[in-house]
Structure formats: structure tokens, C-alpha cells
């Protein structure tokens, strides 16, 4: 099934298919969706022309973030990153090289996670996606500090 066709479906839930590393940390993957703003007459890409897509956290007041979620046993790391981006942000694109790996502690639980992030060049923005009614999305200039981004 083509990834954008799952947009009408619900997000995957549950932990029974989740991957864990050898330290017992749940593995999560995500993307930094980006696009180039087109300016008439511009011959070069300026840092102002690169936009990233941020989404609201599920819980109100918890700020903005990039889409990420669990990496499941039945998918590659790139497939998981693309799926999470469709489910949470409603965009499809080309997953590029892995940016890196880090460990982090959950703000709401005592558990630690292993995270992997990828840039995703957006090729399509969907009108309907699984988490449309619980998340907002906003394109911002890439150099905008994440702590000053507000959803209106």
C-alpha cells in the first residue's frame, strides 16, 4: 500500500510491535519535514527560503515538535520515519540520510528512549491524515528558534 493512501486510516497504536535496543530503551524515529520556498526572480536558495514543518504536541500547552514515534518490527527505520510523518503531520516526501541518534528521558515517564531523526523533503501535503483532529501543523523558516513558535 502506498504511504499516502494510509492517510485515511488511523494511526498505529500499542507497544506489542515496538523495537527496543539492547539497553531496553524503546526506539523512536522521526523526520524533520522541509521544503524550499519559491521566490520570483531568486536565482539562489537563501536560508530564509528553507522552511520546516512543526506540529503541536498531543497535549495542549506542551509546545511544538517534529513528528516522531515508535519504530515497529515489521518496517525499516526509513519506513517508520515516513509513516510517523504521515500519521502526525500529514505530509509525504523523500526520506534522506539519517541525521543521528540520541538517548533521551521521557518528560512524563521515568523511561529512556533511543531516537533517530531524518530530514524529509516534502513532496505532498495531505488534506486529511490520521491525527488531523488532534494536532496542528505550521511551516516556519528553518532558522526560527523552536521556543518562539506559536500555533494560532
DSSP file (Angstrom, degrees, kcal/mol; ACC not computed):
  #  RESIDUE AA STRUCTURE BP1 BP2  ACC     N-H-->O    O-->H-N    N-H-->O    O-->H-N    TCO  KAPPA ALPHA  PHI   PSI    X-CA   Y-CA   Z-CA
    1    1 A X              0   0    0      0, 0.0     2,-0.1     0, 0.0     5,-0.1   0.000 360.0 360.0 360.0 133.6    0.0    0.0    0.0
    2    2 A X    >   -     0   0    0      1,-0.1     3,-1.4     3,-0.1     4,-0.5  -0.444 360.0-122.5 -68.4 140.1    1.4    3.4   -0.9
    3    3 A X  G >  S+     0   0    0      1,-0.3     3,-1.6     2,-0.2     4,-0.2   0.860 108.8  54.0 -55.3 -44.1    2.2    5.5    2.2
    4    4 A X  G >  S+     0   0    0      1,-0.3     3,-1.1     2,-0.2    -1,-0.3   0.748  98.6  66.1 -67.5 -19.3   -0.1    8.4    1.3
    5    5 A X  G X  S+     0   0    0     -3,-1.4     3,-0.6     1,-0.2    -1,-0.3   0.665  90.4  63.8 -73.9 -15.3   -3.0    6.0    1.0
    6    6 A X  G X  S+     0   0    0     -3,-1.6     3,-2.1    -4,-0.5    -1,-0.2   0.559  75.4  94.4 -81.3  -5.5   -2.9    5.2    4.7
    7    7 A X  G <  S+     0   0    0     -3,-1.1    -1,-0.2     1,-0.3    -2,-0.1   0.782  81.8  52.4 -58.7 -27.9   -3.7    8.9    5.5
    8    8 A X  G <  S+     0   0    0     -3,-0.6    -1,-0.3    -4,-0.2    -2,-0.1   0.611 100.4  81.5 -82.4 -11.5   -7.4    8.0    5.7
    9    9 A X  S <  S-     0   0    0     -3,-2.1     2,-0.2     1,-0.1    -3,-0.0  -0.291  89.1 -96.1 -85.8 174.5   -6.6    5.2    8.2
   10   10 A X        -     0   0    0      1,-0.1    -1,-0.1    -2,-0.1   120,-0.1  -0.522  44.5 -93.8 -87.5 160.1   -6.0    5.6   11.9
   11   11 A X        -     0   0    0    119,-0.2    -1,-0.1    -2,-0.2     2,-0.1  -0.349  46.0 -98.7 -67.0 151.0   -2.5    5.8   13.5
   12   12 A X        -     0   0    0     -2,-0.0     2,-0.3     1,-0.0    -1,-0.1  -0.445  47.8-171.1 -65.8 145.7   -0.9    2.7   14.7
   13   13 A X        +     0   0    0     -2,-0.1     3,-0.1    -3,-0.1    -3,-0.0  -0.894  32.6  48.1-135.6 166.9   -1.3    2.2   18.4
   14   14 A X        -     0   0    0     -2,-0.3     3,-0.1     1,-0.1    -2,-0.0  -0.016  67.1-110.0  89.7 165.6    0.1   -0.1   21.1
   15   15 A X  S >  S+     0   0    0      1,-0.1     3,-1.5     2,-0.1    -1,-0.1   0.387  84.6 100.9-113.6   0.0    3.5   -1.3   22.1
   16   16 A X  T 3  S+     0   0    0      1,-0.3    -1,-0.1    -3,-0.1    -2,-0.1   0.719  91.1  39.0 -65.1 -21.0    3.4   -5.0   21.1
   17   17 A X  T 3  S+     0   0    0     -3,-0.1    56,-2.8     2,-0.1    -1,-0.3   0.343  90.1 126.3-106.1   4.2    5.3   -4.4   17.8
   18   18 A X  B <   -A   72   0A   0     -3,-1.5     2,-0.3    54,-0.2    54,-0.2  -0.268  55.6-128.9 -69.6 148.4    7.8   -1.9   19.1
   19   19 A X        -     0   0    0     52,-2.2     8,-2.5     8,-0.4     2,-0.3  -0.733  21.9-168.6 -93.2 145.6   11.6   -2.2   18.8
   20   20 A X  B     -B   26   0B   0     -2,-0.3     6,-0.2     6,-0.2    93,-0.0  -0.976  17.3-126.8-131.1 146.0   13.9   -1.9   21.8
   21   21 A X    >   -     0   0    0      4,-2.5     3,-2.0    -2,-0.3     6,-0.0  -0.233  42.0 -89.0 -82.7-179.3   17.7   -1.6   21.8
   22   22 A X  T 3  S+     0   0    0      1,-0.3    -1,-0.1     2,-0.1    -2,-0.0   0.606 127.9  58.8 -70.5  -9.5   19.9   -3.9   23.9
   23   23 A X  T 3  S-     0   0    0      2,-0.1    -1,-0.3     3,-0.0     3,-0.1   0.424 120.3-108.6 -91.6  -1.0   19.7   -1.5   26.8
   24   24 A X  S <  S+     0   0    0     -3,-2.0     2,-0.4     1,-0.3    -2,-0.1   0.580  71.2 145.2  84.5  10.4   15.9   -1.9   26.9
   25   25 A X        -     0   0    0     88,-0.1    -4,-2.5    86,-0.1    -1,-0.3  -0.668  54.6-116.4 -83.6 134.0   15.2    1.6   25.5
   26   26 A X  E     -Bc  20 113B   0     86,-0.8    88,-2.5    -2,-0.4     2,-0.5  -0.476  30.0-129.8 -65.1 136.8   12.2    1.9   23.2
   27   27 A X  E     - c   0 114B   0     -8,-2.5    44,-2.2    44,-0.2    -8,-0.4  -0.808  27.8-176.4 -96.0 126.6   13.4    3.0   19.7
   28   28 A X  E     -Dc  70 115B   0     86,-2.8    88,-1.6    -2,-0.5     2,-0.3  -0.913   4.2-167.1-121.3 150.2   11.7    6.0   18.2
   29   29 A X  E     +Dc  69 116B   0     40,-3.0    40,-2.5    -2,-0.3     2,-0.3  -0.940  12.3 160.2-133.8 154.1   12.2    7.6   14.8
   30   30 A X  E     -Dc  68 117B   0     86,-1.9    88,-1.7    -2,-0.3     2,-0.3  -0.957  24.6-122.1-161.1 179.8   11.1   10.8   13.2
   31   31 A X  E     - c   0 118B   0     36,-1.7     2,-0.7    -2,-0.3    36,-0.3  -0.917  11.8-139.0-131.2 155.7   11.6   13.3   10.5
   32   32 A X  E     - c   0 119B   0     86,-2.4    88,-1.9    -2,-0.3     2,-0.2  -0.893  33.5-150.3-108.0  94.3   12.3   17.0   10.0
   33   33 A X  E     + c   0 120B   0     -2,-0.7    20,-2.2    20,-0.4     2,-0.3  -0.461  24.8 171.9 -68.9 134.8   10.0   17.8    7.1
   34   34 A X  E     -Ec  52 121B   0     86,-2.6    88,-2.5    18,-0.2     2,-0.3  -0.952  16.8-179.2-141.9 162.1   11.3   20.6    5.0
   35   35 A X  E     -E   51   0B   0     16,-2.2    16,-2.6    -2,-0.3     2,-0.5  -0.963  29.8-112.0-151.2 165.0   10.6   22.4    1.7
   36   36 A X  E     -E   50   0B   0     -2,-0.3     2,-0.3    14,-0.2    14,-0.2  -0.906  28.5-132.6-103.6 127.7   12.1   25.3   -0.3
   37   37 A X        -     0   0    0     12,-3.9     2,-0.5    -2,-0.5    12,-0.0  -0.612  21.2-131.3 -76.2 134.4   10.1   28.4   -0.6
   38   38 A X        -     0   0    0     -2,-0.3     2,-0.5     7,-0.1    -1,-0.0  -0.781  24.0-173.0 -92.4 126.2    9.9   29.7   -4.1
   39   39 A X    >   -     0   0    0     -2,-0.5     3,-1.7     3,-0.1     2,-0.1  -0.975  28.5-114.9-118.6 131.3   10.6   33.4   -4.7
   40   40 A X  T 3  S+     0   0    0     -2,-0.5     3,-0.1     1,-0.3    -2,-0.0  -0.392  99.1  10.5 -62.3 134.0   10.1   35.0   -8.0
   41   41 A X  T 3  S+     0   0    0      1,-0.3     2,-0.4    -2,-0.1    -1,-0.3   0.382  91.5 134.7  80.7  -4.9   13.4   36.2   -9.5
   42   42 A X    <   -     0   0    0     -3,-1.7    -1,-0.3     1,-0.1    -3,-0.1  -0.645  30.4-178.9 -81.0 130.8   15.6   34.4   -7.0
   43   43 A X        +     0   0    0     -2,-0.4     2,-0.3    -3,-0.1    -1,-0.1   0.597  67.3  42.5-102.0 -14.8   18.5   32.5   -8.6
   44   44 A X  S    S-     0   0    0      0, 0.0     2,-0.5     0, 0.0    -1,-0.1  -0.922  84.7-110.0-130.1 156.0   19.9   31.1   -5.3
   45   45 A X        -     0   0    0     -2,-0.3     2,-0.3    -3,-0.1    -7,-0.1  -0.754  34.0-162.2 -85.6 126.8   18.5   29.5   -2.2
   46   46 A X    >   -     0   0    0     -2,-0.5     3,-2.2     1,-0.1     4,-0.4  -0.698  33.6-109.4-102.3 157.5   18.8   31.7    0.8
   47   47 A X  G >  S+     0   0    0      1,-0.3     3,-0.8    -2,-0.3    96,-0.4   0.756 120.3  62.4 -60.8 -21.9   18.5   30.4    4.4
   48   48 A X  G 3  S+     0   0    0      1,-0.2    -1,-0.3    93,-0.1    -3,-0.0   0.648  94.7  63.0 -73.3 -15.2   15.2   32.3    4.6
   49   49 A X  G <  S+     0   0    0     -3,-2.2   -12,-3.9    92,-0.1     2,-0.6   0.545  83.2  87.9 -89.1  -8.3   13.9   30.1    1.8
   50   50 A X  E <   -E   36   0B   0     -3,-0.8    92,-3.2    -4,-0.4     2,-0.4  -0.830  58.4-175.2 -96.6 121.3   14.1   26.8    3.8
   51   51 A X  E     -EF  35 141B   0    -16,-2.6   -16,-2.2    -2,-0.6     2,-0.3  -0.894   9.4-157.9-115.3 145.7   11.0   26.0    5.8
   52   52 A X  E     -EF  34 140B   0     88,-2.7    88,-2.6    -2,-0.4     2,-0.6  -0.898  17.6-126.4-118.2 152.0   10.4   23.2    8.3
   53   53 A X  E     - F   0 139B   0    -20,-2.2   -20,-0.4    -2,-0.3     2,-0.3  -0.865  26.6-174.7-101.0 123.8    7.1   21.8    9.4
   54   54 A X  E     - F   0 138B   0     84,-2.5    84,-2.4    -2,-0.6     2,-0.3  -0.849   7.1-154.5-113.6 154.5    6.4   21.6   13.1
   55   55 A X  E     -GF  65 137B   0     10,-3.1    10,-2.3    -2,-0.3    82,-0.2  -0.893  21.9-105.2-126.2 156.2    3.4   20.0   14.8
   56   56 A X  E     -G   64   0B   0     80,-2.3     8,-0.2    -2,-0.3     4,-0.1  -0.498  39.4-108.1 -76.8 149.4    1.7   20.6   18.1
   57   57 A X        -     0   0    0      6,-2.1     5,-0.1     2,-0.2     6,-0.1  -0.353  29.9-112.4 -68.1 157.8    2.2   18.1   20.8
   58   58 A X  S    S+     0   0    0      4,-0.1     2,-0.5     2,-0.1    -1,-0.1   0.875 103.8  65.6 -62.1 -36.7   -0.9   15.9   21.6
   59   59 A X  S >  S-     0   0    0      1,-0.1     3,-1.5     3,-0.1    -2,-0.2  -0.761  97.7-110.3 -92.0 130.1   -1.3   17.5   25.0
   60   60 A X  T 3  S+     0   0    0     -2,-0.5    -2,-0.1     1,-0.2    -1,-0.1  -0.218  99.3  21.0 -56.5 140.9   -2.2   21.2   24.9
   61   61 A X  T 3  S+     0   0    0     -4,-0.1    -1,-0.2     2,-0.1     3,-0.1   0.487  88.5 110.7  81.8   2.7    0.5   23.6   26.1
   62   62 A X  S <  S-     0   0    0     -3,-1.5    -2,-0.1     1,-0.3    -4,-0.1   0.311  75.2-129.5 -95.5   9.4    3.3   21.1   25.5
   63   63 A X        -     0   0    0     -6,-0.1    -6,-2.1    -4,-0.1    -1,-0.3  -0.259  32.8 -44.0  87.0-166.8    4.8   23.1   22.6
   64   64 A X  E     +G   56   0B   0     82,-0.2     2,-0.3    -8,-0.2    -8,-0.2  -0.723  55.0 162.6-108.6 155.6    5.8   22.4   19.1
   65   65 A X  E     -G   55   0B   0    -10,-2.3   -10,-3.1    -2,-0.3     2,-0.3  -0.946  39.3 -94.6-158.3 173.0    7.9   19.4   17.8
   66   66 A X        -     0   0    0     -2,-0.3   -34,-0.1   -12,-0.2   -12,-0.1  -0.743  56.2 -91.1 -93.4 150.2    8.9   17.4   14.8
   67   67 A X        +     0   0    0     -2,-0.3   -36,-1.7   -36,-0.3     2,-0.3  -0.390  61.9 147.7 -64.6 134.9    6.9   14.2   14.1
   68   68 A X  E     +D   30   0B   0    -38,-0.2     2,-0.3    16,-0.2   -38,-0.3  -0.979   7.7 144.8-160.3 159.2    8.3   11.1   15.7
   69   69 A X  E     -D   29   0B   0    -40,-2.5   -40,-3.0    -2,-0.3    15,-0.1  -0.968  48.2 -29.1-177.3-172.0    7.1    7.8   17.1
   70   70 A X  E     -D   28   0B   0     -2,-0.3     2,-0.6   -42,-0.2   -42,-0.2  -0.249  44.1-136.5 -66.9 141.3    7.8    4.1   17.6
   71   71 A X        -     0   0    0    -44,-2.2   -52,-2.2   -52,-0.2   -44,-0.2  -0.864  29.3-149.5 -93.3 121.7    9.8    2.0   15.2
   72   72 A X  B >   -A   18   0A   0     -2,-0.6     3,-1.5   -54,-0.2   -54,-0.2  -0.590  20.4-115.2-101.1 158.8    8.0   -1.3   14.7
   73   73 A X  T 3  S+     0   0    0    -56,-2.8   -55,-0.1     1,-0.3    -1,-0.1   0.706 108.8  58.0 -61.8 -25.0    9.3   -4.7   14.0
   74   74 A X  T 3  S+     0   0    0    -57,-0.2     2,-0.3     2,-0.1    -1,-0.3   0.212 102.4  58.7 -95.9  16.6    7.6   -5.0   10.6
   75   75 A X  S <  S-     0   0    0     -3,-1.5     2,-0.1     4,-0.0    -4,-0.0  -0.976  79.1-110.9-144.0 155.6    9.2   -1.9    9.0
   76   76 A X     >  -     0   0    0     -2,-0.3     4,-2.3     1,-0.1    -4,-0.2  -0.328  41.3-105.6 -74.4 167.2   12.6   -0.5    8.1
   77   77 A X  H  > S+     0   0    0      1,-0.2     4,-2.0     2,-0.2     5,-0.1   0.885 122.9  49.2 -63.3 -38.2   13.8    2.6   10.0
   78   78 A X  H  > S+     0   0    0      2,-0.2     4,-2.3     1,-0.2    -1,-0.2   0.886 109.7  51.2 -68.8 -38.9   13.1    4.8    7.0
   79   79 A X  H  > S+     0   0    0      2,-0.2     4,-2.6     1,-0.2    -2,-0.2   0.904 110.4  49.6 -63.0 -41.2    9.6    3.3    6.5
   80   80 A X  H  X S+     0   0    0     -4,-2.3     4,-2.6     2,-0.2     5,-0.2   0.913 110.3  49.8 -64.4 -42.7    8.9    4.0   10.2
   81   81 A X  H  X S+     0   0    0     -4,-2.0     4,-1.7     1,-0.2    -2,-0.2   0.921 113.4  46.0 -62.1 -44.5   10.1    7.6    9.9
   82   82 A X  H  X S+     0   0    0     -4,-2.3     4,-2.0     2,-0.2    -2,-0.2   0.909 112.6  50.8 -65.1 -42.3    7.9    8.2    6.8
   83   83 A X  H  X S+     0   0    0     -4,-2.6     4,-2.9     1,-0.2     5,-0.2   0.932 109.4  49.7 -62.1 -47.0    4.9    6.6    8.4
   84   84 A X  H  X S+     0   0    0     -4,-2.6     4,-2.6     1,-0.2     5,-0.4   0.875 109.9  52.4 -60.1 -36.6    5.1    8.6   11.6
   85   85 A X  H  X>S+     0   0    0     -4,-1.7     4,-2.0    -5,-0.2     5,-0.9   0.887 111.8  44.9 -68.8 -39.1    5.4   11.8    9.5
   86   86 A X  H  X5S+     0   0    0     -4,-2.0     4,-1.0     4,-0.2    45,-0.3   0.944 115.8  47.5 -66.5 -47.8    2.3   10.9    7.5
   87   87 A X  H  <5S+     0   0    0     -4,-2.9    44,-1.7     1,-0.2    -2,-0.2   0.918 125.7  26.4 -60.6 -46.1    0.3   10.0   10.7
   88   88 A X  H  <5S+     0   0    0     -4,-2.6    -3,-0.2    -5,-0.2    -2,-0.2   0.834 136.3  22.6 -91.4 -35.0    1.3   13.0   12.7
   89   89 A X  H  <5S-     0   0    0     -4,-2.0    -3,-0.2    -5,-0.4    -2,-0.1   0.607  89.2-129.7-112.4 -15.8    2.0   15.8   10.2
   90   90 A X     << +     0   0    0     -4,-1.0    36,-2.9    -5,-0.9     2,-0.3   0.857  63.5 123.1  69.4  35.2    0.1   14.7    7.1
   91   91 A X  E     -H  125   0B   0     -6,-0.8     2,-0.3    34,-0.2    -1,-0.2  -0.957  44.1-156.8-128.8 151.5    3.0   15.1    4.6
   92   92 A X  E     +H  124   0B   0     32,-2.7    31,-2.8    -2,-0.3    32,-1.9  -0.908  31.7 122.9-121.0 148.4    4.7   12.7    2.2
   93   93 A X  E     -H  122   0B   0     -2,-0.3     2,-0.7    29,-0.3    29,-0.2  -0.962  58.3 -51.1-176.4-165.2    8.2   13.0    0.9
   94   94 A X  E     -H  121   0B   0     27,-2.3    27,-2.0    -2,-0.3     2,-0.4  -0.850  43.7-141.5 -99.6 114.9   11.7   11.6    0.4
   95   95 A X  E     -H  120   0B   0     -2,-0.7    25,-0.2    25,-0.2     2,-0.1  -0.609  26.3-165.4 -73.9 128.7   13.4   10.4    3.5
   96   96 A X  E     -     0   0B   0     23,-2.6     3,-0.1    -2,-0.4    -1,-0.1  -0.244  35.4 -41.3-105.0-167.1   17.1   11.3    3.3
   97   97 A X  E    S-     0   0B   0      1,-0.1    22,-0.8    21,-0.1    -1,-0.2  -0.177  71.0 -93.4 -60.7 147.3   20.2   10.2    5.2
   98   98 A X  E     -H  118   0B   0     20,-0.2    20,-0.2     1,-0.1    -1,-0.1  -0.398  28.0-156.1 -64.5 133.0   20.0    9.7    9.0
   99   99 A X  E     -     0   0B   0     18,-3.0     2,-0.3     1,-0.3    19,-0.2   0.806  56.7 -70.6 -79.4 -31.8   21.0   12.8   10.9
  100  100 A X  E     -H  117   0B   0     17,-0.9    17,-1.5     2,-0.0     2,-0.3  -0.969  38.5 -97.6 162.5-177.8   21.9   11.0   14.0
  101  101 A X  E     +H  116   0B   0     -2,-0.3     2,-0.3    15,-0.2    15,-0.2  -0.982  34.0 169.0-134.2 141.5   21.0    9.0   17.1
  102  102 A X  E     -H  115   0B   0     13,-2.0    13,-3.5    -2,-0.3     2,-0.4  -0.981  27.7-128.3-149.3 159.7   20.5   10.2   20.7
  103  103 A X  E     +H  114   0B   0     -2,-0.3     2,-0.3    11,-0.2    11,-0.2  -0.896  31.4 173.3-108.5 142.1   19.1    9.0   24.0
  104  104 A X  E     -H  113   0B   0      9,-2.0     9,-3.1    -2,-0.4     2,-0.4  -0.988  28.8-120.4-147.9 156.1   16.6   11.0   26.0
  105  105 A X  E     -H  112   0B   0     -2,-0.3     7,-0.2     7,-0.2     5,-0.1  -0.798  34.6-111.3 -99.1 137.3   14.4   10.7   29.0
  106  106 A X        -     0   0    0      5,-2.7    -1,-0.0    -2,-0.4     0, 0.0  -0.378  14.7-144.2 -64.2 140.6   10.7   10.9   28.8
  107  107 A X  S    S+     0   0    0      1,-0.2    -1,-0.1    -2,-0.1     3,-0.0   0.771 100.9  35.7 -75.8 -25.8    9.2   14.1   30.4
  108  108 A X  S    S+     0   0    0      3,-0.1     2,-0.3     0, 0.0    -1,-0.2   0.610 121.7  39.7-104.4 -14.1    6.1   12.2   31.6
  109  109 A X  S    S-     0   0    0      2,-0.2     0, 0.0     1,-0.0     0, 0.0  -0.797  77.6-119.5-127.9 170.7    7.7    8.8   32.4
  110  110 A X  S    S+     0   0    0     -2,-0.3     2,-0.1    -5,-0.1    -3,-0.0   0.382  78.8 109.2 -89.1   3.8   10.8    7.5   34.0
  111  111 A X        -     0   0    0     -6,-0.1    -5,-2.7     1,-0.0     2,-0.3  -0.435  60.3-136.7 -86.9 156.7   11.9    5.7   30.9
  112  112 A X  E     - H   0 105B   0     -7,-0.2   -86,-0.8    -2,-0.1     2,-0.3  -0.817  18.0-159.6-108.0 150.8   14.7    6.4   28.4
  113  113 A X  E     -cH  26 104B   0     -9,-3.1    -9,-2.0    -2,-0.3     2,-0.5  -0.868  16.9-134.2-126.6 158.2   14.4    6.2   24.7
  114  114 A X  E     -cH  27 103B   0    -88,-2.5   -86,-2.8    -2,-0.3     2,-0.3  -0.977  30.7-162.4-111.6 120.7   16.7    5.9   21.7
  115  115 A X  E     -cH  28 102B   0    -13,-3.5   -13,-2.0    -2,-0.5     2,-0.4  -0.798  14.0-171.0-110.0 147.6   15.8    8.4   18.9
  116  116 A X  E     -cH  29 101B   0    -88,-1.6   -86,-1.9    -2,-0.3     2,-0.4  -1.000  10.8-164.7-133.0 131.3   16.8    8.5   15.3
  117  117 A X  E     -cH  30 100B   0    -17,-1.5   -18,-3.0    -2,-0.4   -17,-0.9  -0.922   6.6-175.1-124.2 148.1   16.0   11.5   13.0
  118  118 A X  E     -cH  31  98B   0    -88,-1.7   -86,-2.4    -2,-0.4     2,-0.3  -0.975  28.0-118.6-133.1 145.1   15.9   12.0    9.2
  119  119 A X  E     -c   32   0B   0    -22,-0.8   -23,-2.6    -2,-0.3     2,-0.4  -0.634  29.0-159.6 -75.4 147.3   15.4   15.0    7.0
  120  120 A X  E     -cH  33  95B   0    -88,-1.9   -86,-2.6    -2,-0.3     2,-0.8  -0.952  10.9-145.9-132.9 113.5   12.3   14.6    4.7
  121  121 A X  E     -cH  34  94B   0    -27,-2.0   -27,-2.3    -2,-0.4     2,-0.2  -0.698  29.1-129.6 -77.7 112.7   12.0   16.7    1.6
  122  122 A X  E     + H   0  93B   0    -88,-2.5   -29,-0.3    -2,-0.8     3,-0.1  -0.449  36.5 168.2 -72.4 129.1    8.2   17.2    1.4
  123  123 A X  E     +     0   0B   0    -31,-2.8     2,-0.3     1,-0.3   -30,-0.2   0.563  68.8  21.3-110.9 -18.2    6.6   16.4   -2.0
  124  124 A X  E     - H   0  92B   0    -32,-1.9   -32,-2.7     2,-0.0     2,-0.5  -0.975  57.4-152.4-154.8 137.2    3.0   16.5   -1.0
  125  125 A X  E     - H   0  91B   0     -2,-0.3   -34,-0.2   -34,-0.2     2,-0.2  -0.959  26.8-140.5-109.9 120.7    0.9   18.0    1.8
  126  126 A X        -     0   0    0    -36,-2.9     3,-0.1    -2,-0.5    -2,-0.0  -0.495  10.3-148.4 -84.1 147.7   -2.3   16.0    2.5
  127  127 A X  S    S+     0   0    0      1,-0.2     2,-0.4    -2,-0.2    -1,-0.1   0.780  89.3  34.5 -80.3 -29.3   -5.7   17.5    3.3
  128  128 A X        +     0   0    0    -38,-0.1     2,-0.3     3,-0.0    -1,-0.2  -0.988  68.3 157.6-130.3 136.6   -6.6   14.6    5.5
  129  129 A X    >   -     0   0    0     -2,-0.4     3,-1.8  -121,-0.1     4,-0.3  -0.968  52.1 -95.4-153.0 161.9   -4.4   12.5    7.8
  130  130 A X  T 3  S+     0   0    0     -2,-0.3     3,-0.3     1,-0.3  -119,-0.2   0.809 120.0  35.2 -53.9 -39.0   -4.8   10.3   10.9
  131  131 A X  T >> S+     0   0    0    -44,-1.7     4,-1.4   -45,-0.3     3,-1.4   0.102  79.0 117.8-106.5  23.9   -4.0   12.9   13.6
  132  132 A X  T <4 S+     0   0    0     -3,-1.8    -1,-0.2     1,-0.3    -2,-0.1   0.846  76.6  50.0 -56.6 -36.9   -5.5   15.9   11.8
  133  133 A X  T 34 S+     0   0    0     -3,-0.3    -1,-0.3    -4,-0.3    -2,-0.1   0.526 116.7  39.0 -86.4  -4.3   -8.0   16.4   14.6
  134  134 A X  T <4 S+     0   0    0     -3,-1.4     2,-0.3     1,-0.1    -1,-0.2   0.482 114.1  50.1-119.4  -6.7   -5.5   16.3   17.5
  135  135 A X     <  -     0   0    0     -4,-1.4     2,-0.3    -3,-0.1    -1,-0.1  -0.960  60.2-151.6-132.9 150.7   -2.5   18.1   16.0
  136  136 A X        -     0   0    0     -2,-0.3   -80,-2.3   -79,-0.1     2,-0.3  -0.859  15.5-152.3-110.8 154.5   -1.9   21.4   14.3
  137  137 A X  E     -F   55   0B   0     -2,-0.3     2,-0.3   -82,-0.2   -82,-0.2  -0.942  11.4-176.3-127.6 151.6    0.9   21.9   11.8
  138  138 A X  E     -F   54   0B   0    -84,-2.4   -84,-2.5    -2,-0.3     2,-0.4  -0.974  21.3-137.0-150.9 130.6    2.8   25.1   10.8
  139  139 A X  E     +F   53   0B   0     -2,-0.3     2,-0.3   -86,-0.2   -86,-0.2  -0.753  32.5 175.3 -84.9 130.9    5.5   25.9    8.3
  140  140 A X  E     -F   52   0B   0    -88,-2.6   -88,-2.7    -2,-0.4     2,-0.2  -0.946  41.5 -89.9-133.5 155.1    8.3   28.1    9.7
  141  141 A X  E >   -F   51   0B   0     -2,-0.3     3,-2.5   -90,-0.2   -90,-0.3  -0.470  43.7-122.5 -62.7 134.0   11.6   29.4    8.5
  142  142 A X  T 3  S+     0   0    0    -92,-3.2    -1,-0.1     1,-0.3   -91,-0.1   0.786 107.9  55.8 -54.8 -33.7   14.2   26.8    9.4
  143  143 A X  T 3  S+     0   0    0    -96,-0.4     2,-0.3   -93,-0.3    -1,-0.3   0.500  78.7 115.6 -82.3  -0.1   16.3   29.2   11.4
  144  144 A X  S <  S-     0   0    0     -3,-2.5     2,-0.1     1,-0.1     5,-0.1  -0.525  76.9-113.5 -67.4 125.8   13.4   30.2   13.7
  145  145 A X    >   -     0   0    0     -2,-0.3     3,-1.8     1,-0.1     4,-0.4  -0.418  19.6-133.2 -62.0 132.6   14.1   29.1   17.3
  146  146 A X  G >  S+     0   0    0      1,-0.3     3,-1.1     2,-0.2   -82,-0.2   0.786  99.9  65.2 -60.4 -30.2   11.6   26.4   18.2
  147  147 A X  G 3  S+     0   0    0      1,-0.2    -1,-0.3   -84,-0.1    -2,-0.1   0.650 101.2  49.7 -71.8 -12.7   10.8   28.0   21.6
  148  148 A X  G <  S+     0   0    0     -3,-1.8     2,-0.4     2,-0.0    -1,-0.2   0.459  82.8 110.0-103.1   0.0    9.3   31.1   20.0
  149  149 A X    <   -     0   0    0     -3,-1.1     2,-0.4    -4,-0.4   -85,-0.2  -0.616  47.2-174.1 -78.6 128.5    7.0   29.3   17.5
  150  150 A X        -     0   0    0     -2,-0.4     2,-0.5   -87,-0.1    -2,-0.0  -0.944  22.1-134.5-122.0 143.2    3.3   29.6   18.5
  151  151 A X              0   0    0     -2,-0.4   -13,-0.1     1,-0.1   -88,-0.0  -0.851 360.0 360.0 -93.1 129.2    0.2   28.0   17.0
  152  152 A X              0   0    0     -2,-0.5    -1,-0.1     0, 0.0    -2,-0.0   0.449 360.0 360.0 -93.7 360.0   -2.5   30.5   16.4
